[in-house]
Amino acid sequence: MQLIFATNNQHKVEEIKSSLPQTVSIISLKEAGIDIDIPEPHATLEENAKEKGRTIYELTKQNCFSEDTGLEVAALNGAPGVHSARYAKGESSPYNNIQKLLNELKTFENRLAQFRTIIFLTLGDKEHYFEGICKGQITLSPIGSSGFGYDSVFIPYGSQKTFAQMTMTEKSTYSHRQKAMSKLVTFLNHYSINSRT
């Protein structure tokens, strides 16, 4: 089965491709010859994922999926959340987003946080959601040089490393995106079996 992954983020494409079984292949927007930047105007991860997925499905009429991920920090009442990629607003970049987060947490002892991913799948005329959560804590400063986004300041429960210190294989053991993707793959496997019977 082939699916279009509605993203322009090559890091996410590589991370998800590394976790797929041989029965499922994905192509990125670039590989599908689609060059558009899909807005994320909504207040929830679910709505943003749906916006991206529906946009690509209407454009291509091909099975596709999209995702939206947010870092939710307990002491900041769930922020940056849906605004994770644009947390520093007009000056948003991974570096600036991290600096703003660390500055806002300076006075808090509570560093608990979670990454949450929502995957939205369009398969024919049916739509489905899958959620993955990884709980952990925010470090006092960035550690590590791998990964992307907030990886250098997030240590998942069960590890002494930040995501940015891990190989892709290590990260997949904890990854919120991997957990959501596993649910998607399980669903697709059942779908493939049922469609043949």
CYANA upper distance limits for C-alpha pairs under 8 A (distance plus 0.5 A):
  1 MET  CA     23 THR  CA      6.75
  1 MET  CA     24 VAL  CA      5.42
  1 MET  CA     25 SER  CA      6.71
  2 GLN  CA     24 VAL  CA      6.45
  2 GLN  CA     25 SER  CA      5.32
  2 GLN  CA     26 ILE  CA      5.98
  2 GLN  CA     27 ILE  CA      8.02
  2 GLN  CA     63 ASN  CA      8.06
  3 LEU  CA     24 VAL  CA      8.22
  3 LEU  CA     25 SER  CA      6.95
  3 LEU  CA     26 ILE  CA      5.31
  3 LEU  CA     27 ILE  CA      6.97
  3 LEU  CA     62 GLN  CA      7.94
  3 LEU  CA     63 ASN  CA      5.88
  3 LEU  CA     64 CYS  CA      5.28
  3 LEU  CA     65 PHE  CA      7.41
  4 ILE  CA     26 ILE  CA      6.08
  4 ILE  CA     27 ILE  CA      5.50
  4 ILE  CA     28 SER  CA      6.40
  4 ILE  CA     29 LEU  CA      7.35
  4 ILE  CA     32 ALA  CA      7.87
  4 ILE  CA     62 GLN  CA      7.84
  4 ILE  CA     63 ASN  CA      7.04
  4 ILE  CA     64 CYS  CA      4.93
  4 ILE  CA     65 PHE  CA      6.87
  5 PHE  CA     13 VAL  CA      8.05
  5 PHE  CA     26 ILE  CA      6.73
  5 PHE  CA     27 ILE  CA      6.47
  5 PHE  CA     28 SER  CA      5.56
  5 PHE  CA     29 LEU  CA      7.05
  5 PHE  CA     64 CYS  CA      6.35
  5 PHE  CA     65 PHE  CA      5.74
  5 PHE  CA     66 SER  CA      6.27
  6 ALA  CA     28 SER  CA      7.07
  6 ALA  CA     29 LEU  CA      6.40
  6 ALA  CA     52 LYS  CA      6.83
  6 ALA  CA     53 GLY  CA      6.71
  6 ALA  CA     56 ILE  CA      7.01
  6 ALA  CA     64 CYS  CA      7.43
  6 ALA  CA     65 PHE  CA      6.57
  6 ALA  CA     66 SER  CA      5.35
  6 ALA  CA     67 GLU  CA      8.20
  7 THR  CA     12 LYS  CA      8.41
  7 THR  CA     13 VAL  CA      8.17
  7 THR  CA     28 SER  CA      6.96
  7 THR  CA     29 LEU  CA      6.59
  7 THR  CA     66 SER  CA      7.30
  7 THR  CA     67 GLU  CA      8.48
  8 ASN  CA     28 SER  CA      7.63
  8 ASN  CA     29 LEU  CA      6.78
  8 ASN  CA     30 LYS  CA      7.55
  8 ASN  CA     37 ASP  CA      8.14
  9 ASN  CA     13 VAL  CA      7.06
 10 GLN  CA     14 GLU  CA      6.67
 10 GLN  CA     28 SER  CA      8.50
 11 HIS  CA     15 GLU  CA      6.68
 11 HIS  CA    147 GLY  CA      8.29
 11 HIS  CA    148 PHE  CA      7.83
 12 LYS  CA     16 ILE  CA      6.61
 13 VAL  CA     17 LYS  CA      6.47
 13 VAL  CA     28 SER  CA      7.26
 14 GLU  CA     18 SER  CA      6.68
 15 GLU  CA     19 SER  CA      7.49
 15 GLU  CA    168 MET  CA      7.50
 16 ILE  CA     20 LEU  CA      7.15
 16 ILE  CA    177 ARG  CA      8.16
 16 ILE  CA    178 GLN  CA      7.58
 16 ILE  CA    181 MET  CA      7.87
 17 LYS  CA     25 SER  CA      8.14
 17 LYS  CA     26 ILE  CA      7.61
 19 SER  CA    172 SER  CA      8.14
 19 SER  CA    178 GLN  CA      7.61
 19 SER  CA    181 MET  CA      8.47
 20 LEU  CA     24 VAL  CA      6.84
 20 LEU  CA     25 SER  CA      7.76
 20 LEU  CA    185 VAL  CA      8.04
 21 PRO  CA    185 VAL  CA      8.48
 24 VAL  CA    185 VAL  CA      8.39
 27 ILE  CA     31 GLU  CA      6.17
 27 ILE  CA     32 ALA  CA      6.89
 28 SER  CA     32 ALA  CA      6.67
 29 LEU  CA     33 GLY  CA      6.73
 29 LEU  CA     34 ILE  CA      5.51
 29 LEU  CA     35 ASP  CA      7.37
 30 LYS  CA     34 ILE  CA      6.07
 30 LYS  CA     35 ASP  CA      6.98
 38 ILE  CA     51 GLU  CA      8.43
 38 ILE  CA     52 LYS  CA      6.56
 38 ILE  CA     55 THR  CA      8.18
 39 PRO  CA     51 GLU  CA      8.37
 39 PRO  CA     52 LYS  CA      8.11
 40 GLU  CA     48 ASN  CA      5.67
 40 GLU  CA     51 GLU  CA      7.72
 40 GLU  CA     52 LYS  CA      8.20
 41 PRO  CA     48 ASN  CA      7.37
 42 HIS  CA     47 GLU  CA      6.39
 42 HIS  CA     48 ASN  CA      6.11
 43 ALA  CA     47 GLU  CA      7.69
 43 ALA  CA     48 ASN  CA      8.25
 43 ALA  CA     82 VAL  CA      7.11
 44 THR  CA     48 ASN  CA      6.92
 44 THR  CA     82 VAL  CA      6.43
 45 LEU  CA     49 ALA  CA      6.58
 45 LEU  CA     68 ASP  CA      5.92
 45 LEU  CA     69 THR  CA      7.10
 45 LEU  CA     70 GLY  CA      7.75
 45 LEU  CA     82 VAL  CA      6.22
 45 LEU  CA    117 THR  CA      8.17
 45 LEU  CA    118 ILE  CA      6.83
 46 GLU  CA     50 LYS  CA      6.71
 46 GLU  CA     68 ASP  CA      7.78
 46 GLU  CA    118 ILE  CA      6.58
 46 GLU  CA    119 ILE  CA      8.42
 46 GLU  CA    120 PHE  CA      8.10
 46 GLU  CA    129 TYR  CA      8.45
 47 GLU  CA     51 GLU  CA      6.61
 48 ASN  CA     52 LYS  CA      6.93
 48 ASN  CA     67 GLU  CA      8.46
 48 ASN  CA     68 ASP  CA      6.95
 49 ALA  CA     53 GLY  CA      6.68
 49 ALA  CA     66 SER  CA      6.03
 49 ALA  CA     67 GLU  CA      5.37
 49 ALA  CA     68 ASP  CA      5.65
 49 ALA  CA    118 ILE  CA      7.30
 49 ALA  CA    119 ILE  CA      7.05
 49 ALA  CA    120 PHE  CA      6.22
 50 LYS  CA     54 ARG  CA      6.37
 50 LYS  CA     66 SER  CA      7.75
 50 LYS  CA    120 PHE  CA      6.34
 51 GLU  CA     55 THR  CA      6.59
 52 LYS  CA     56 ILE  CA      6.93
 52 LYS  CA     66 SER  CA      6.57
 52 LYS  CA     67 GLU  CA      8.40
 53 GLY  CA     57 TYR  CA      6.67
 53 GLY  CA     64 CYS  CA      7.12
 53 GLY  CA     65 PHE  CA      6.09
 53 GLY  CA     66 SER  CA      5.53
 53 GLY  CA    120 PHE  CA      6.96
 53 GLY  CA    121 LEU  CA      7.50
 53 GLY  CA    122 THR  CA      7.40
 54 ARG  CA     58 GLU  CA      6.49
 54 ARG  CA    122 THR  CA      8.01
 55 THR  CA     59 LEU  CA      6.77
 56 ILE  CA     60 THR  CA      6.52
 56 ILE  CA     61 LYS  CA      8.23
 56 ILE  CA     64 CYS  CA      7.83
 57 TYR  CA     61 LYS  CA      5.34
 57 TYR  CA     62 GLN  CA      6.31
 57 TYR  CA     63 ASN  CA      7.28
 57 TYR  CA     64 CYS  CA      6.99
 57 TYR  CA    122 THR  CA      7.71
 62 GLN  CA    124 GLY  CA      8.20
 63 ASN  CA    121 LEU  CA      8.30
 63 ASN  CA    122 THR  CA      6.17
 63 ASN  CA    123 LEU  CA      5.50
 63 ASN  CA    124 GLY  CA      6.80
 64 CYS  CA    121 LEU  CA      6.56
 64 CYS  CA    122 THR  CA      5.96
 64 CYS  CA    123 LEU  CA      7.36
 65 PHE  CA    119 ILE  CA      7.28
 65 PHE  CA    120 PHE  CA      5.92
 65 PHE  CA    121 LEU  CA      4.76
 65 PHE  CA    122 THR  CA      6.50
 66 SER  CA    119 ILE  CA      6.16
 66 SER  CA    120 PHE  CA      5.77
 66 SER  CA    121 LEU  CA      7.14
 67 GLU  CA    117 THR  CA      7.25
 67 GLU  CA    118 ILE  CA      5.90
 67 GLU  CA    119 ILE  CA      4.77
 67 GLU  CA    120 PHE  CA      6.51
 68 ASP  CA     82 VAL  CA      8.49
 68 ASP  CA    117 THR  CA      6.30
 68 ASP  CA    118 ILE  CA      5.97
 68 ASP  CA    119 ILE  CA      7.27
 69 THR  CA     81 GLY  CA      8.41
 69 THR  CA     82 VAL  CA      7.73
 69 THR  CA     84 SER  CA      8.42
 69 THR  CA    115 PHE  CA      7.50
 69 THR  CA    116 ARG  CA      6.06
 69 THR  CA    117 THR  CA      4.79
 69 THR  CA    118 ILE  CA      6.86
 69 THR  CA    177 ARG  CA      8.46
 70 GLY  CA     80 PRO  CA      7.57
 70 GLY  CA     81 GLY  CA      4.97
 70 GLY  CA     82 VAL  CA      5.78
 70 GLY  CA     83 HIS  CA      7.70
 70 GLY  CA     84 SER  CA      6.00
 70 GLY  CA    115 PHE  CA      6.28
 70 GLY  CA    116 ARG  CA      6.01
 70 GLY  CA    117 THR  CA      7.17
 71 LEU  CA     78 GLY  CA      8.22
 71 LEU  CA     79 ALA  CA      7.63
 71 LEU  CA     80 PRO  CA      6.58
 71 LEU  CA     81 GLY  CA      5.58
 71 LEU  CA     82 VAL  CA      8.31
 71 LEU  CA     84 SER  CA      6.67
 71 LEU  CA    113 ALA  CA      7.55
 71 LEU  CA    114 GLN  CA      6.35
 71 LEU  CA    115 PHE  CA      5.03
 71 LEU  CA    116 ARG  CA      6.99
 71 LEU  CA    150 TYR  CA      8.41
 72 GLU  CA     76 LEU  CA      8.46
 72 GLU  CA     77 ASN  CA      8.24
 72 GLU  CA     78 GLY  CA      4.78
 72 GLU  CA     79 ALA  CA      5.80
 72 GLU  CA     80 PRO  CA      6.52
 72 GLU  CA     81 GLY  CA      5.36
 72 GLU  CA    113 ALA  CA      6.05
 72 GLU  CA    114 GLN  CA      5.77
 72 GLU  CA    115 PHE  CA      6.64
 72 GLU  CA    116 ARG  CA      7.87
 73 VAL  CA     77 ASN  CA      6.97
 73 VAL  CA     78 GLY  CA      5.29
 73 VAL  CA     79 ALA  CA      6.13
 73 VAL  CA     80 PRO  CA      7.59
 73 VAL  CA     81 GLY  CA      8.26
 73 VAL  CA    111 ARG  CA      7.87
 73 VAL  CA    112 LEU  CA      6.72
 73 VAL  CA    113 ALA  CA      4.70
 73 VAL  CA    114 GLN  CA      6.99
 74 ALA  CA     78 GLY  CA      5.96
 74 ALA  CA     79 ALA  CA      8.31
 74 ALA  CA    110 ASN  CA      8.01
 74 ALA  CA    111 ARG  CA      7.84
 74 ALA  CA    112 LEU  CA      6.21
 74 ALA  CA    113 ALA  CA      6.12
 75 ALA  CA    105 LEU  CA      8.09
 75 ALA  CA    108 PHE  CA      7.49
 75 ALA  CA    110 ASN  CA      6.64
 75 ALA  CA    111 ARG  CA      7.48
 75 ALA  CA    112 LEU  CA      7.85
 76 LEU  CA     80 PRO  CA      8.20
 76 LEU  CA    105 LEU  CA      8.39
 79 ALA  CA     83 HIS  CA      8.07
 79 ALA  CA     84 SER  CA      8.17
 80 PRO  CA     84 SER  CA      5.33
 80 PRO  CA     87 TYR  CA      6.67
 83 HIS  CA     87 TYR  CA      5.93
 84 SER  CA     97 ASN  CA      8.16
 85 ALA  CA     92 SER  CA      7.72
 85 ALA  CA     93 SER  CA      8.15
 85 ALA  CA     94 PRO  CA      8.16
 85 ALA  CA     97 ASN  CA      8.01
 85 ALA  CA    149 GLY  CA      8.04
 86 ARG  CA     90 GLY  CA      8.30
 86 ARG  CA     92 SER  CA      5.69
 86 ARG  CA     93 SER  CA      8.00
 86 ARG  CA     97 ASN  CA      7.75
 87 TYR  CA     92 SER  CA      6.78
 87 TYR  CA     97 ASN  CA      5.92
 87 TYR  CA    100 LYS  CA      8.14
 88 ALA  CA     92 SER  CA      4.97
 88 ALA  CA     93 SER  CA      7.84
 88 ALA  CA     96 ASN  CA      6.59
 88 ALA  CA     97 ASN  CA      5.59
 88 ALA  CA    100 LYS  CA      7.02
 91 GLU  CA     96 ASN  CA      7.28
 92 SER  CA     96 ASN  CA      6.36
 92 SER  CA     97 ASN  CA      6.45
 93 SER  CA     97 ASN  CA      6.35
 94 PRO  CA     98 ILE  CA      6.67
 94 PRO  CA    148 PHE  CA      7.95
 94 PRO  CA    149 GLY  CA      5.73
 94 PRO  CA    150 TYR  CA      7.46
 95 TYR  CA     99 GLN  CA      6.73
 96 ASN  CA    100 LYS  CA      6.64
 97 ASN  CA    101 LEU  CA      6.76
 97 ASN  CA    150 TYR  CA      8.49
 98 ILE  CA    102 LEU  CA      6.67
 98 ILE  CA    150 TYR  CA      6.86
 98 ILE  CA    153 VAL  CA      8.14
 99 GLN  CA    103 ASN  CA      6.56
100 LYS  CA    104 GLU  CA      6.68
101 LEU  CA    105 LEU  CA      6.83
102 LEU  CA    106 LYS  CA      6.75
102 LEU  CA    140 LEU  CA      7.45
102 LEU  CA    141 SER  CA      7.77
105 LEU  CA    111 ARG  CA      8.08
111 ARG  CA    137 GLN  CA      5.67
111 ARG  CA    138 ILE  CA      5.65
111 ARG  CA    139 THR  CA      7.92
112 LEU  CA    135 LYS  CA      8.22
112 LEU  CA    136 GLY  CA      6.51
112 LEU  CA    137 GLN  CA      4.91
112 LEU  CA    138 ILE  CA      7.00
113 ALA  CA    135 LYS  CA      6.55
113 ALA  CA    136 GLY  CA      5.99
113 ALA  CA    137 GLN  CA      5.61
113 ALA  CA    138 ILE  CA      7.09
114 GLN  CA    133 ILE  CA      7.17
114 GLN  CA    134 CYS  CA      5.94
114 GLN  CA    135 LYS  CA      4.72
114 GLN  CA    136 GLY  CA      6.29
114 GLN  CA    137 GLN  CA      7.90
115 PHE  CA    133 ILE  CA      6.22
115 PHE  CA    134 CYS  CA      5.73
115 PHE  CA    135 LYS  CA      7.03
115 PHE  CA    176 HIS  CA      6.68
116 ARG  CA    131 GLU  CA      7.72
116 ARG  CA    132 GLY  CA      6.27
116 ARG  CA    133 ILE  CA      5.04
116 ARG  CA    134 CYS  CA      7.09
116 ARG  CA    176 HIS  CA      6.49
116 ARG  CA    177 ARG  CA      8.24
117 THR  CA    131 GLU  CA      6.16
117 THR  CA    132 GLY  CA      5.63
117 THR  CA    133 ILE  CA      6.95
117 THR  CA    176 HIS  CA      6.44
117 THR  CA    177 ARG  CA      6.13
117 THR  CA    180 ALA  CA      7.10
118 ILE  CA    129 TYR  CA      7.26
118 ILE  CA    130 PHE  CA      6.24
118 ILE  CA    131 GLU  CA      5.22
118 ILE  CA    132 GLY  CA      7.17
118 ILE  CA    180 ALA  CA      7.42
119 ILE  CA    129 TYR  CA      6.11
119 ILE  CA    130 PHE  CA      5.55
119 ILE  CA    131 GLU  CA      6.90
119 ILE  CA    180 ALA  CA      7.09
119 ILE  CA    181 MET  CA      8.04
119 ILE  CA    184 LEU  CA      8.38
120 PHE  CA    127 GLU  CA      7.59
120 PHE  CA    128 HIS  CA      6.27
120 PHE  CA    129 TYR  CA      5.25
120 PHE  CA    130 PHE  CA      7.17
121 LEU  CA    127 GLU  CA      6.09
121 LEU  CA    128 HIS  CA      5.60
121 LEU  CA    129 TYR  CA      6.87
122 THR  CA    126 LYS  CA      6.33
122 THR  CA    127 GLU  CA      5.19
122 THR  CA    128 HIS  CA      7.16
123 LEU  CA    127 GLU  CA      6.90
130 PHE  CA    180 ALA  CA      5.95
130 PHE  CA    181 MET  CA      8.13
130 PHE  CA    183 LYS  CA      6.84
130 PHE  CA    184 LEU  CA      6.91
131 GLU  CA    179 LYS  CA      7.95
131 GLU  CA    180 ALA  CA      5.36
131 GLU  CA    183 LYS  CA      8.37
132 GLY  CA    176 HIS  CA      5.08
132 GLY  CA    177 ARG  CA      6.45
132 GLY  CA    178 GLN  CA      7.77
132 GLY  CA    179 LYS  CA      5.26
132 GLY  CA    180 ALA  CA      4.61
132 GLY  CA    181 MET  CA      8.26
133 ILE  CA    175 SER  CA      8.24
133 ILE  CA    176 HIS  CA      5.07
133 ILE  CA    177 ARG  CA      8.24
133 ILE  CA    179 LYS  CA      7.58
133 ILE  CA    180 ALA  CA      8.28
134 CYS  CA    156 PRO  CA      7.17
134 CYS  CA    157 TYR  CA      8.47
134 CYS  CA    174 TYR  CA      6.96
134 CYS  CA    175 SER  CA      6.63
134 CYS  CA    176 HIS  CA      5.28
135 LYS  CA    156 PRO  CA      6.30
135 LYS  CA    157 TYR  CA      6.61
136 GLY  CA    154 PHE  CA      7.23
136 GLY  CA    155 ILE  CA      5.97
136 GLY  CA    156 PRO  CA      4.53
136 GLY  CA    157 TYR  CA      5.27
137 GLN  CA    154 PHE  CA      6.26
137 GLN  CA    155 ILE  CA      5.98
137 GLN  CA    156 PRO  CA      7.05
137 GLN  CA    157 TYR  CA      8.10
138 ILE  CA    153 VAL  CA      5.88
138 ILE  CA    154 PHE  CA      5.34
138 ILE  CA    155 ILE  CA      6.99
139 THR  CA    153 VAL  CA      5.48
139 THR  CA    154 PHE  CA      6.69
139 THR  CA    155 ILE  CA      7.60
140 LEU  CA    153 VAL  CA      7.94
141 SER  CA    153 VAL  CA      6.86
142 PRO  CA    152 SER  CA      5.34
142 PRO  CA    153 VAL  CA      5.38
143 ILE  CA    152 SER  CA      5.49
143 ILE  CA    153 VAL  CA      6.87
143 ILE  CA    162 THR  CA      7.08
143 ILE  CA    164 ALA  CA      7.30
143 ILE  CA    165 GLN  CA      7.52
144 GLY  CA    152 SER  CA      6.04
144 GLY  CA    162 THR  CA      7.46
144 GLY  CA    163 PHE  CA      8.33
144 GLY  CA    164 ALA  CA      5.13
144 GLY  CA    165 GLN  CA      5.07
145 SER  CA    152 SER  CA      7.44
145 SER  CA    164 ALA  CA      5.92
145 SER  CA    165 GLN  CA      7.07
146 SER  CA    151 ASP  CA      8.30
146 SER  CA    152 SER  CA      8.19
146 SER  CA    163 PHE  CA      8.05
146 SER  CA    164 ALA  CA      4.81
146 SER  CA    165 GLN  CA      6.58
146 SER  CA    166 MET  CA      7.58
146 SER  CA    167 THR  CA      8.19
147 GLY  CA    151 ASP  CA      6.31
147 GLY  CA    152 SER  CA      8.01
147 GLY  CA    163 PHE  CA      7.13
147 GLY  CA    164 ALA  CA      5.41
148 PHE  CA    152 SER  CA      8.19
148 PHE  CA    164 ALA  CA      7.86
150 TYR  CA    154 PHE  CA      7.07
151 ASP  CA    162 THR  CA      6.92
151 ASP  CA    163 PHE  CA      5.25
151 ASP  CA    164 ALA  CA      5.45
152 SER  CA    162 THR  CA      6.19
152 SER  CA    163 PHE  CA      6.60
152 SER  CA    164 ALA  CA      5.13
152 SER  CA    165 GLN  CA      7.87
153 VAL  CA    162 THR  CA      6.80
153 VAL  CA    163 PHE  CA      8.33
153 VAL  CA    164 ALA  CA      8.40
154 PHE  CA    162 THR  CA      5.66
154 PHE  CA    163 PHE  CA      6.75
155 ILE  CA    159 SER  CA      7.13
155 ILE  CA    160 GLN  CA      7.18
155 ILE  CA    161 LYS  CA      6.23
155 ILE  CA    162 THR  CA      4.74
155 ILE  CA    163 PHE  CA      6.87
156 PRO  CA    160 GLN  CA      8.41
156 PRO  CA    161 LYS  CA      8.21
156 PRO  CA    162 THR  CA      7.53
156 PRO  CA    163 PHE  CA      8.07
156 PRO  CA    174 TYR  CA      7.32
161 LYS  CA    165 GLN  CA      6.33
161 LYS  CA    166 MET  CA      7.38
162 THR  CA    166 MET  CA      7.40
163 PHE  CA    171 LYS  CA      6.59
166 MET  CA    170 GLU  CA      6.06
166 MET  CA    171 LYS  CA      6.25
167 THR  CA    171 LYS  CA      6.67
168 MET  CA    172 SER  CA      6.65
169 THR  CA    173 THR  CA      7.40
170 GLU  CA    174 TYR  CA      8.03
171 LYS  CA    175 SER  CA      6.19
172 SER  CA    178 GLN  CA      6.30
173 THR  CA    178 GLN  CA      8.32
174 TYR  CA    178 GLN  CA      8.10
174 TYR  CA    179 LYS  CA      8.38
175 SER  CA    179 LYS  CA      6.80
176 HIS  CA    180 ALA  CA      6.86
177 ARG  CA    181 MET  CA      6.50
178 GLN  CA    182 SER  CA      6.48
179 LYS  CA    183 LYS  CA      7.06
180 ALA  CA    184 LEU  CA      6.89
181 MET  CA    185 VAL  CA      6.61
182 SER  CA    186 THR  CA      6.62
183 LYS  CA    187 PHE  CA      6.71
184 LEU  CA    188 LEU  CA      6.69
185 VAL  CA    189 ASN  CA      6.58
186 THR  CA    190 HIS  CA      6.88
187 PHE  CA    191 TYR  CA      6.59
188 LEU  CA    192 SER  CA      6.53
189 ASN  CA    193 ILE  CA      6.81
190 HIS  CA    194 ASN  CA      6.60
191 TYR  CA    195 SER  CA      6.49
192 SER  CA    196 ARG  CA      6.96
193 ILE  CA    197 THR  CA      7.18
